[in-house]
Amino acid sequence: MQEMQKFIHGFRSFQEDYFSEDRELFDRLKQGQRPRVVLIGCSDSRVDPSMMVRSEPGELFIVRNVANLVPPCEHDHSYHGVSAALEYAVCHLEVEHIIVLGHSCCGGIRSLMEGIPSEKNGEYISKWVSIAERAKQQVLETFAGAPPEQQAKACEHASILVSLENLLTFPWIRERVEADTLDLHGWYFDIESGNLYSYQPASGKFELLV
């Protein structure tokens, strides 16, 4: 109950600050949203995209899930939450950038690398993180014999690239990328150092951004 009271108090502060100090912003937001950027982030409570980039309401269209993964485009009768969010953001809001934001110490990637014991009820998590299975296999081949921590970090990087590749399997994303009206970005936040890295296709590496 104490935690809930903290959140209620926090909302009261938010309500007072935003609605009293920036009426113009919220008057605009009442008319609809026009974000220019989609950010696909992890559900991890330590990695809050809005807080990290200090975005205002209405600036970021955020999609969060375990291990910040993007599934490939599929046409079946399953439920596709990430795909639906992308479709809305790209086709209806006409965003100009998609960022896939990964991070260090990711529990989802650790589950992918180590597997989830059946007694821990890994039914949904195991299936979901298998989206990045080819990243895992690549890491196990390239970093065979490396410590588990090094392999996990390499897989965190590689899984971002898998998600960037999967984004291009959606025809309405590929068309916009080829027309230079939509840019894709791979970012990696190192929790230990506080640094932010960006994937550079020219070098094939994640290079320091901030």
Number of C-alpha atoms within 10 A of each C-alpha: 5 7 8 9 10 11 11 12 12 12 12 11 12 12 12 12 12 14 14 11 11 11 12 11 14 16 11 12 13 8 8 10 14 17 18 18 23 23 22 26 24 24 17 17 6 10 17 14 18 15 9 10 9 10 11 10 14 16 15 19 21 18 21 18 16 16 28 27 30 26 23 17 14 11 7 7 6 7 8 13 12 16 18 11 16 25 16 12 21 21 13 10 17 17 21 18 17 24 19 26 25 27 26 20 17 21 16 23 29 20 18 23 22 11 14 15 11 9 6 7 10 14 11 8 16 17 10 19 23 17 19 24 17 14 23 22 13 14 23 18 9 12 15 11 10 12 9 15 12 13 20 25 19 20 28 26 23 19 28 27 20 19 21 21 15 16 22 18 14 17 11 14 21 14 13 17 16 11 10 10 13 19 16 17 17 23 24 22 21 15 14 9 8 9 12 19 20 19 19 14 10 6 8 8 12 16 14 14 12 9
